[in-house]
Amino acid sequence: MNDPSVTALDHLVLTVRDLQATIDFYTRALGMHEVTFAGGRKALGFGSQKINLHLAGREFEPKAQQPTPGSGDLCFLSDTPVERYAAHLAALGIEVIEGPVARTGSVGPLLSIYLRDPDLNLIEIANQRPSNG
């Protein structure tokens, strides 16, 4: 018998100071879509995943031991070249704080840019690159 193992990430939770500012940022800047579920709770959908949003001080139970706005460090993959993504962000007045830079992802090399969301979470947008091996 095999040991238990996980196969994918379904969703994660971000604790935020302002639900609408977060939704506006992620929909405009990253192309996600707003999701309303289970009694009016809010999330951001993309691909087959979602980010559930908890308003700081009014988190859904159970929750992380110390939910804190701005403590996230997330990497999103995109088929849009990061240089083009950076131009899109600039047009929205969103600063790219680093990149494009080479990084290593879960399955190989990445080319990444970095920015911050309204709660100052670090957001990485990356293109997967061919391996040199």
C-alpha positions, 0 to 999 in steps of 0.5 A: 500500500502506498503512503498517502500523498497530495496531488494538487493545490485546490485553493489557498487563503489570503487575509486582506484589509480591503476585499474590494481593493483586493478583488479590483487589483487581482481582476485588473492586474492578473486577469482573475475573476471574482467568485462569490460562494457559500453565504456571500464569501469572496474568492478569486478564480483562475484556471482550476484554482481559487484564492479564498479571501478572508477579511482581517478580523473577520476570518472564516473558521477554522483559520491560520493561527496568525492570519496577517495581511501582507504575509503572502509570497505567491508565484503565478505562471502565465503564458503571456511573456513577462515583458508584455505583462510588465507593460500591462502593469505599467499601463495600470500604474502598478510598479514591477519591483524586480525583473525580469529575472531567472528563477527556479520553479517547481518543474524547472527554470522560470523568467519572473517579474515581481510586484506587490498587491494592495496588502503588500503581498509579494506577487511573482508572475513567471513564464516557464522556460525550457530546461538546459538539460 
